[in-house]
Amino acid sequence: MTDSPAKITCRNIWKIFGPDPSGFLARHGGAPTLEQLRAGNCIGAVRDVSFDARAGEILIFMGLSGSGKSTLIRAITRLNDPTSGQIILDGQDLMKATPEELIELRRHKLGMVFQHFGLLPHRDVLANVAFPLEVRGEKREDRIARAMEMIKLVGLEGRENYFPRELSGGQQQRVGIARSLAVEPDVWFLDEPFSALDPLIRREMQDEFLRLQRLLKKTIVFITHDFEEAVRLGDRIGIMKDGELVQLATAEEMVTAPANDYVRAFTRNAPRERIVTIGAIVDTAIPAPASPVISSATKIGDAAAQVLASDTPVGVVDAAGRMIGAVTRQRMIAALFTGNRA
């Protein structure tokens, strides 16, 4: 994944709400402070955000309400035009795209799923899923065949003639996902798609989402406010605050090396035992014993019993089977309960 090319490249994205946003940005050298924004009666919903979304990656953005995560998605897709910045999709500069080109991109390359399902109540499941293909002008038999394929993919086969009111919340969300996938998007944007669901159905939908990603290998930009959901689904996580991207990293990097106190507070209750690997806490200075040994990729929660039961350090090997150090009982306790390496 780290070697995958960038599918989307965003550089210095600003989205300012207020009087004359472009002029305001220019008057402040393209980088106004929060104080300057407030003094100018402006809101910096997205402030100088840059990142790459890699091909086949699930990239999570999260933050508190008002942090700018949803505005960022709308800026990238130009549902709300950015005040300034650069957005490159497969080499095409979206900031220079005409309205007609944007329509074609949304019809063919960009899929979107939002928290509110937006299903058409007077259409059954099949017609809802086929709707974007109908808008695209595809033949009826082709769009019906494609819609049925997507309905089967999300596990709703047999319910294609149901209306939205006859479906549970989780089933309605599956219809929204199927409809989004019907156009075979290259990039998939999901804005808190599971937050309206109860915990059990939400877990099921996360499982379904991961299953679909294993099959489809889409480039996905996913918004959530739930760190556990981000850890479970994301390859990398971006934390936003006051419109700024504070840190973009793997969950493990974020937990073990938070960029600042805000990220540290945000990840304080993270399930460390399911995030941190043995490789992050290995002591390379300890002479490694011949046995026992454990893989550096093992989560500390899975290795805890073995390490804590051992009176001697447990050796650690990398992916190639090379001994790289050891983990002591004290180091494991520190990693599990205090966030330190000891």
C-alpha positions as CSV (number, residue, x, y, z in Angstrom):
1,M,0.0,0.0,0.0
2,T,2.8,2.4,0.8
3,D,4.2,1.9,-2.7
4,S,0.8,2.5,-4.4
5,P,0.6,5.6,-6.6
6,A,-1.5,8.5,-5.6
7,K,-5.0,8.3,-7.0
8,I,-6.0,11.8,-5.6
9,T,-3.5,14.5,-4.8
10,C,-4.7,17.5,-2.8
11,R,-2.5,20.5,-2.2
12,N,-3.2,23.5,0.0
13,I,-6.9,23.2,0.0
14,W,-8.8,26.2,1.5
15,K,-12.5,26.5,1.9
16,I,-13.5,29.8,3.5
17,F,-17.0,31.0,4.2
18,G,-17.6,34.7,4.5
19,P,-17.5,37.9,2.6
20,D,-15.2,37.7,-0.5
21,P,-13.3,34.6,0.5
22,S,-10.9,34.7,-2.4
23,G,-10.1,38.3,-1.8
24,F,-9.7,37.7,1.9
25,L,-7.3,34.9,1.3
26,A,-5.2,36.9,-1.1
27,R,-5.1,39.9,1.3
28,H,-3.6,37.6,3.9
29,G,-0.9,36.1,1.7
30,G,-2.8,32.9,1.2
31,A,-2.4,31.8,4.8
32,P,-4.7,33.7,7.3
33,T,-4.5,32.7,10.9
34,L,-7.6,31.7,12.9
35,E,-7.5,35.1,14.6
36,Q,-7.5,36.9,11.2
37,L,-10.4,34.7,10.0
38,R,-12.5,35.6,13.0
39,A,-11.6,39.3,12.7
40,G,-12.7,39.2,9.1
41,N,-16.0,37.5,9.9
42,C,-14.9,34.4,8.0
43,I,-14.9,30.7,8.8
44,G,-11.9,28.6,7.7
45,A,-13.8,25.4,7.2
46,V,-10.8,23.8,5.5
47,R,-7.4,25.4,6.1
48,D,-4.4,24.6,3.9
49,V,-5.0,20.8,3.7
50,S,-2.6,18.7,1.6
51,F,-2.6,14.9,1.3
52,D,-2.4,12.0,-1.2
53,A,-5.0,9.2,-1.3
54,R,-3.2,6.1,-2.6
55,A,-4.8,3.7,-5.1
56,G,-6.7,1.0,-3.3
57,E,-6.4,2.7,0.1
58,I,-9.1,3.4,2.7
59,L,-8.2,6.9,3.9
60,I,-10.2,8.0,7.0
61,F,-10.8,11.6,8.0
62,M,-12.2,12.2,11.5
63,G,-12.6,15.0,14.0
64,L,-15.2,16.6,16.2
65,S,-18.3,18.3,14.7
66,G,-17.3,21.4,12.9
67,S,-13.7,20.2,12.3
68,G,-14.1,20.4,8.5
69,K,-14.0,16.7,7.6
70,S,-17.3,16.7,5.6
71,T,-16.5,20.1,4.0
72,L,-13.2,18.6,2.9
73,I,-15.0,15.8,1.0
74,R,-17.4,18.3,-0.6
75,A,-14.4,20.5,-1.6
76,I,-12.5,17.5,-3.2
77,T,-15.6,16.5,-5.2
78,R,-16.4,20.2,-5.9
79,L,-19.9,19.9,-4.5
80,N,-18.7,23.0,-2.7
81,D,-15.9,24.7,-4.7
82,P,-12.7,25.2,-2.7
83,T,-11.6,28.8,-2.2
84,S,-8.2,27.8,-3.5
85,G,-5.9,24.8,-3.9
86,Q,-5.2,22.0,-6.3
87,I,-7.0,18.7,-6.7
88,I,-5.6,16.1,-9.1
89,L,-7.5,12.9,-9.9
90,D,-5.6,10.5,-12.2
91,G,-3.6,13.4,-13.6
92,Q,-6.6,15.7,-14.2
93,D,-6.8,19.0,-12.4
94,L,-10.4,19.1,-11.0
95,M,-10.1,22.8,-10.2
96,K,-9.9,23.4,-14.0
97,A,-12.8,21.0,-14.9
98,T,-15.8,22.5,-16.5
99,P,-19.3,21.9,-15.0
100,E,-20.0,19.4,-17.8
101,E,-16.7,17.6,-17.1
102,L,-17.6,17.4,-13.4
103,I,-21.0,15.9,-14.2
104,E,-19.3,13.2,-16.2
105,L,-16.8,12.6,-13.4
106,R,-19.5,12.1,-10.9
107,R,-21.4,9.9,-13.2
108,H,-18.5,7.6,-14.1
109,K,-15.6,7.9,-11.7
110,L,-16.8,9.2,-8.3
111,G,-19.2,7.3,-6.0
112,M,-20.7,9.0,-2.9
113,V,-22.6,7.6,0.1
114,F,-23.8,9.9,2.9
115,Q,-25.2,9.4,6.4
116,H,-28.7,10.1,5.1
117,F,-29.5,7.4,2.6
118,G,-31.4,9.7,0.1
119,L,-33.3,6.7,-1.3
120,L,-36.3,7.5,-3.6
121,P,-39.3,6.4,-1.6
122,H,-41.5,5.8,-4.6
123,R,-39.0,3.4,-6.2
124,D,-38.2,-0.1,-5.2
125,V,-34.7,-1.4,-4.4
126,L,-34.0,-2.3,-8.0
127,A,-35.1,1.1,-9.4
128,N,-33.1,2.9,-6.7
129,V,-29.9,1.1,-7.5
130,A,-30.4,1.5,-11.3
131,F,-31.3,5.2,-11.0
132,P,-27.7,6.6,-11.6
133,L,-27.4,4.4,-14.6
134,E,-30.8,5.6,-15.9
135,V,-29.5,9.2,-15.5
136,R,-26.4,8.2,-17.4
137,G,-28.7,7.1,-20.3
138,E,-27.9,3.4,-20.3
139,K,-30.2,0.9,-21.9
140,R,-32.9,-0.5,-19.6
141,E,-31.7,-4.2,-19.8
142,D,-28.1,-3.1,-19.1
143,R,-28.9,-1.1,-16.1
144,I,-31.3,-3.7,-14.7
145,A,-28.5,-6.4,-15.1
146,R,-25.9,-4.1,-13.4
147,A,-28.3,-3.2,-10.6
148,M,-29.1,-6.8,-9.9
149,E,-25.4,-7.6,-9.8
150,M,-24.9,-4.9,-7.2
151,I,-27.9,-6.0,-5.2
152,K,-26.5,-9.5,-5.0
153,L,-23.0,-8.1,-4.1
154,V,-24.4,-6.3,-1.0
155,G,-26.5,-9.2,0.1
156,L,-30.0,-8.0,-0.8
157,E,-30.9,-10.5,-3.4
158,G,-34.6,-11.4,-3.0
159,R,-35.5,-7.9,-1.8
160,E,-35.1,-6.1,-5.1
161,N,-38.9,-5.4,-5.3
162,Y,-39.1,-4.0,-1.7
163,F,-39.6,-0.3,-1.2
164,P,-37.3,1.6,1.2
165,R,-40.0,1.8,3.9
166,E,-40.1,-2.0,4.0
167,L,-36.3,-2.2,4.8
168,S,-34.4,-1.9,8.0
169,G,-31.8,0.9,8.4
170,G,-29.0,-1.4,7.6
171,Q,-30.7,-2.7,4.5
172,Q,-31.4,0.9,3.4
173,Q,-27.8,1.7,3.7
174,R,-26.9,-1.4,1.7
175,V,-29.1,0.0,-1.1
176,G,-27.3,3.3,-0.9
177,I,-23.9,1.5,-1.2
178,A,-25.2,-0.6,-4.1
179,R,-26.5,2.5,-5.9
180,S,-23.1,4.2,-5.4
181,L,-21.2,1.1,-6.7
182,A,-23.5,0.7,-9.8
183,V,-21.6,3.3,-11.7
184,E,-18.3,1.5,-11.0
185,P,-16.5,4.5,-9.4
186,D,-12.8,4.7,-9.3
187,V,-12.9,6.7,-6.1
188,W,-15.6,6.2,-3.4
189,F,-16.5,8.9,-0.9
190,L,-18.4,7.9,2.3
191,D,-19.5,10.5,4.8
192,E,-20.4,8.9,8.1
193,P,-22.4,6.2,6.3
194,F,-23.0,4.0,9.4
195,S,-23.4,6.6,12.1
196,A,-27.2,6.5,12.0
197,L,-27.3,2.7,12.6
198,D,-27.6,0.9,15.9
199,P,-24.3,-0.7,17.2
200,L,-25.1,-4.3,16.1
201,I,-26.1,-3.3,12.5
202,R,-23.2,-0.8,12.3
203,R,-20.8,-3.7,13.1
204,E,-22.4,-5.8,10.4
205,M,-22.1,-3.0,7.9
206,Q,-18.5,-2.5,8.7
207,D,-17.9,-6.2,8.0
208,E,-19.8,-5.8,4.8
209,F,-17.8,-2.8,3.8
210,L,-14.5,-4.6,4.4
211,R,-15.7,-7.6,2.4
212,L,-16.6,-5.3,-0.5
213,Q,-13.2,-3.6,-0.3
214,R,-11.4,-7.0,-0.4
215,L,-13.3,-7.7,-3.6
216,L,-13.3,-4.3,-5.3
217,K,-10.1,-2.7,-4.0
218,K,-11.4,0.9,-4.5
219,T,-9.7,4.1,-3.4
220,I,-11.9,5.2,-0.5
221,V,-12.1,8.4,1.4
222,F,-14.2,7.7,4.5
223,I,-15.5,10.2,7.1
224,T,-16.3,9.1,10.7
225,H,-16.2,10.5,14.2
226,D,-15.6,7.1,15.8
227,F,-11.9,6.3,16.3
228,E,-12.6,2.6,16.8
229,E,-14.4,2.5,13.4
230,A,-11.4,4.4,11.9
231,V,-9.0,1.8,13.3
232,R,-11.0,-1.1,12.1
233,L,-11.6,0.2,8.5
234,G,-8.7,2.6,7.7
235,D,-5.3,2.1,6.2
236,R,-4.4,5.6,7.4
237,I,-6.3,8.2,9.5
238,G,-6.3,11.9,9.3
239,I,-7.3,14.0,12.4
240,M,-8.9,17.4,11.7
241,K,-9.3,20.3,14.0
242,D,-10.6,23.8,13.1
243,G,-10.3,23.0,9.4
244,E,-6.7,21.9,9.7
245,L,-5.3,18.4,9.1
246,V,-3.4,18.0,12.3
247,Q,-1.9,14.5,11.6
248,L,-2.2,11.9,8.9
249,A,-0.8,8.5,9.9
250,T,-1.5,4.9,10.5
251,A,-3.5,4.2,13.7
252,E,-0.3,2.7,15.3
253,E,1.8,5.8,14.4
254,M,-1.0,8.1,15.8
255,V,-1.2,6.2,19.1
256,T,2.5,5.7,19.6
257,A,3.6,9.1,18.3
258,P,0.7,11.7,18.4
259,A,1.6,14.9,16.6
260,N,0.3,17.1,19.5
261,D,-1.8,17.1,22.7
262,Y,-5.0,17.3,20.7
263,V,-4.2,14.0,18.9
264,R,-3.0,12.5,22.1
265,A,-6.3,13.4,23.8
266,F,-8.3,12.2,20.7
267,T,-6.6,8.7,20.9
268,R,-6.4,8.4,24.7
269,N,-9.1,5.7,24.9
270,A,-8.0,3.9,21.7
271,P,-7.9,0.1,22.0
272,R,-4.1,0.0,22.1
273,E,-4.0,-3.8,22.4
274,R,-5.7,-4.0,18.9
275,I,-3.6,-1.2,17.3
276,V,0.0,-1.4,18.5
277,T,2.3,-4.1,17.2
278,I,5.2,-5.9,18.9
279,G,7.5,-4.2,16.4
280,A,6.6,-0.8,17.9
281,I,7.8,-1.7,21.3
282,V,10.7,-4.1,20.6
283,D,13.9,-3.3,22.4
284,T,16.7,-3.8,19.8
285,A,19.4,-3.4,22.5
286,I,18.4,-6.6,24.4
287,P,20.3,-9.7,23.3
288,A,17.5,-11.8,21.7
289,P,17.0,-15.3,23.1
290,A,16.9,-18.3,20.8
291,S,13.3,-18.9,22.1
292,P,10.6,-18.2,22.5
293,V,10.0,-15.8,19.6
294,I,7.1,-13.8,18.3
295,S,6.5,-11.9,15.0
296,S,7.0,-8.1,15.0
297,A,3.6,-7.8,13.2
298,T,1.7,-9.4,16.1
299,K,-0.7,-7.0,18.0
300,I,0.4,-6.5,21.6
301,G,-3.0,-7.8,22.8
302,D,-2.4,-11.1,21.1
303,A,1.1,-11.4,22.5
304,A,0.4,-10.1,26.0
305,A,-0.3,-13.4,27.7
306,Q,2.9,-15.0,26.3
307,V,5.2,-12.0,27.2
308,L,3.6,-11.5,30.7
309,A,4.0,-15.2,31.5
310,S,7.7,-15.3,30.6
311,D,10.4,-14.6,33.1
312,T,12.8,-13.8,30.4
313,P,12.6,-11.4,27.4
314,V,10.7,-12.8,24.4
315,G,12.5,-12.6,21.1
316,V,11.0,-10.7,18.2
317,V,11.5,-11.6,14.5
318,D,10.7,-9.4,11.4
319,A,8.7,-10.5,8.4
320,A,11.8,-12.3,7.0
321,G,12.3,-14.2,10.2
322,R,15.3,-12.2,11.3
323,M,15.8,-11.6,15.0
324,I,15.5,-7.9,15.7
325,G,15.4,-7.7,19.5
326,A,13.2,-8.7,22.3
327,V,10.2,-7.5,24.5
328,T,10.3,-7.7,28.3
329,R,7.4,-8.1,30.6
330,Q,7.9,-4.5,31.9
331,R,7.9,-3.1,28.3
332,M,4.6,-4.9,27.6
333,I,2.9,-3.6,30.7
334,A,4.0,-0.1,29.9
335,A,2.7,-0.4,26.3
336,L,-0.7,-1.8,27.4
337,F,-1.4,0.5,30.3
338,T,0.6,3.7,30.0
339,G,1.3,4.1,26.3
340,N,5.1,4.1,27.0
341,R,7.8,1.7,25.8
342,A,9.5,1.5,29.2
